Amino acid sequence: MTRDITTRILHADRLAGAEHGATHKPLHIATGYGYATAEDLTAVFQGERSGYVYGRQGNPTTGALETKISQMEEAVGTVAFASGMAAIAAVFTALLRAGDHLVTSRFLFGNTASLMDTLQRLGCEVTLVDATDAGQVAAALRPETRMVFVETIANPRTQIADLQGIGKLCAERGLVYVVDSTLTTPYLFLPKNTGASLVIHSLSKSICGHGNALGGSVTDTGLFDWSGYANLLPSYRKGNPQAWGLLQVRKKGLRDFGGTLSAEHGHRIAIGAETLALRMERACANALALAQWLQQQPSVARVDYPGLAEHPQHQRAASLFRGFGALLSFETVAGIDPFDVLNGLELAVKSTHLGDNRTLALPVARTIYWEMGEQMRQSMHIADSLIRVSVGIEAIDDLLADFGKAFARLQAK
Ligand SMILES: *Cc1c(COP(=O)(O)O)cnc(C)c1O
């Protein structure tokens, strides 16, 4: 029987043999690692023996976190990074080359969208489609297509990709299927179950949860056959082909670009992960209650949350995910300034970031989606009055009272 996710996380370090029977993997702060003989050192360098040579490629503390994430995803291996963006950039730069074609969603996390622009400057072709429909992904495929990249729940409008349909398509066409599961976390959803090749997490969000560390990860589910992938270099085609893709991500993506997760931050993320399931249960329940409450407010024009029956992909979310996530967004009606709503909130922090224990809210059009310009915002259906809320784990009565006070203040105005 597979043990429950929380049980696995709690006991991972000890069962992997942490030093002195410690229940936490200690902080390994060394940059370099010495070996008894030159033969031992070269064996590690040449990948014939596992071990550490230089901290930029990882250390035992972040290695323990990588093991934990692999266990959470029921996958074969993970590489940790200094941030989610470092992880995503590493996948593209390590596994694609000029002339390759990538299909991705039109509704992407803003910085990932910006990175797509960089990829195009470097000679890759990128096609943006509405990934809630696998048919649009299929229609965009070309002979040079190597990879499809999607997010599980898009931010801020919470569109849900056709994860199953795209997975089937990628399996048929032999494409690397990369799923950014940051908003679902391994507690709500395992991308492996819909055929994902690689799973991305921004560990800075719900997996850490406490808003006190940045991190990212790339996990190989073991489903993709790397032996036929033309972009892998001969030096990484050694041993079990299942490990080839991730080895190239570690060498070309992590080692050469240097977006390395520090031991301290890896440790904080690992502590956060211990309560992921408890926090997600509470945050998802809070988000559903707040979404339902917002729907009834006369000053609110629309609410996007996958847990609402009206959400276009509600059925998909219900069948694929254990819960509907902690992110929602809403638009105010004409004549109500979203800044007035935000300025009336006392508990909800006016801040970007998401997946924090604290509830965070921000006006997306004038902050995180400002740089891309109005045309792009319109194509992503981001209205000027749209407020994104990352719902935390406060008591729901306190949250509803906070929003209630902010809306009451509008009426009084
Ligand atoms: C935050 C986020 C990222 C980037 O992660 P960082 O750790 O902030 O670099 C990528 N994808 C999604 C879906 C995110 O929410």
The ligand as a MOL file (V3000), in Angstrom:
LIG
                    3D

  0  0  0     0  0            999 V3000
M  V30 BEGIN CTAB
M  V30 COUNTS 15 15 0 0 0
M  V30 BEGIN ATOM
M  V30 1 C 5.2450 31.8630 -8.8710 0
M  V30 2 C 5.1030 30.9860 -10.0300 0
M  V30 3 C 6.2160 30.6730 -10.8280 0
M  V30 4 C 7.5780 31.2460 -10.5660 0
M  V30 5 O 8.0730 30.8370 -9.3430 0
M  V30 6 P 9.1440 31.7020 -8.4870 0
M  V30 7 O 9.4980 30.7940 -7.3800 0
M  V30 8 O 8.4530 32.9480 -8.0400 0
M  V30 9 O 10.2780 31.9840 -9.4090 0
M  V30 10 C 6.0110 29.8310 -11.8920 0
M  V30 11 N 4.8060 29.3160 -12.1810 0
M  V30 12 C 3.7140 29.6010 -11.4410 0
M  V30 13 C 2.4030 28.9930 -11.8140 0
M  V30 14 C 3.8260 30.4330 -10.3420 0
M  V30 15 O 2.7440 30.7320 -9.6180 0
M  V30 END ATOM
M  V30 BEGIN BOND
M  V30 1 1 1 2
M  V30 2 1 2 3
M  V30 3 2 2 14
M  V30 4 1 3 4
M  V30 5 2 3 10
M  V30 6 1 4 5
M  V30 7 1 5 6
M  V30 8 2 6 7
M  V30 9 1 6 8
M  V30 10 1 6 9
M  V30 11 1 10 11
M  V30 12 2 11 12
M  V30 13 1 12 13
M  V30 14 1 12 14
M  V30 15 1 14 15
M  V30 END BOND
M  V30 END CTAB
M  END
